[in-house]
């Protein structure tokens, strides 16, 4: 039998869509599979506020009555308006090593996009910049992270044979956490704080962070990220969605929030212990034991993931990064973290990548968004 493509229409089928992506990597030592509940929250209408304005179509590929692939088609009209384009996105794409399967999946997504009046398809991308982005093209022997896609090497060949070409790349760095943080950073941090009347906040609880600074943090991200590839401004409903989704697992000693004299956030760094091993053990389920592995990862880990870093445009190139590093890095060493994952950084964002020059680091992974004109 050939490949049969079916569009997801029910919650039961949506769960099959999610489980295929988890199960395809159940024996892969490098993948960090998501939790079923997280993907349900993201993909199900009524829970993710991005779906209030994004159009979607989820497709499953069957061969011999067995699911062998999946793909999501997405149209973000806010992104198209912001970037003056008529692009559809593909995301949540996984398939077995069978070119008949990948061809059928992408044709389904492309035909859907064409019928909606789109002129190109690019991806993998999600609904917003806070979803997983980019096919892994280098670093297949390195562990994935909670915030990134891991995929088998054959994906690249399949996608390129279907006429997709590079749109943009991200680099990922592995930074060695210095056992003794360079004294010069503390000196520079103190000078910068005094010169610009800045304060590095100290928090007693996550609730304090959420109640007093979470919205200010996302307002800063909206400002700092607005010119980065594919970014669209988050609305209030989306901001509250991401606060609830992401502000549950961080440690107070792995974040840095820098404020000015008006208590406005001008810089931030948010890091979290790596959840890769915990996600591998959870196998897509938070219960009965997934929650235990996730909590254990917070308290016992030698790898920290750097999730978000931003500096207000008015304070860039003024040494404000030194304040964040002086906050996060010494605590990281004290807590037993030996390495830090940068997570994806756009190849065009040289201002971000240049900051690792003061540390021992390697560029150990690279990922790509592909584009195809219709």
MOSUL-V315952 format. One record per run of one state. SS is the DSSP state (@ for helix, = for strand, . for the rest). FROM is the first residue (numbers start at 1). TO is the last residue. If there is no record, write none. Layout:
ss: [SS SS]
from: [FROM FROM]
to: [TO TO]
//
This chain:
ss: [. = . @ . @ . @ . = . = . @ . = . @ . = . = . @ . = . @ . = . @ . @ . @ = . = . @ . @ . = . @ . @ . = . = . @ . = .]
from: [1 3 8 11 24 36 44 49 53 55 64 66 76 77 84 87 96 99 116 120 124 135 139 154 162 165 177 183 197 199 201 206 226 236 247 252 255 260 265 274 276 283 290 300 303 312 313 316 321 335 339 342 345 347 350 359 361 374]
to: [2 7 10 23 35 43 48 52 54 63 65 75 76 83 86 95 98 115 119 123 134 138 153 161 164 176 182 196 198 200 205 225 235 246 251 254 259 264 273 275 282 289 299 302 311 312 315 320 334 338 341 344 346 349 358 360 373 374]
//
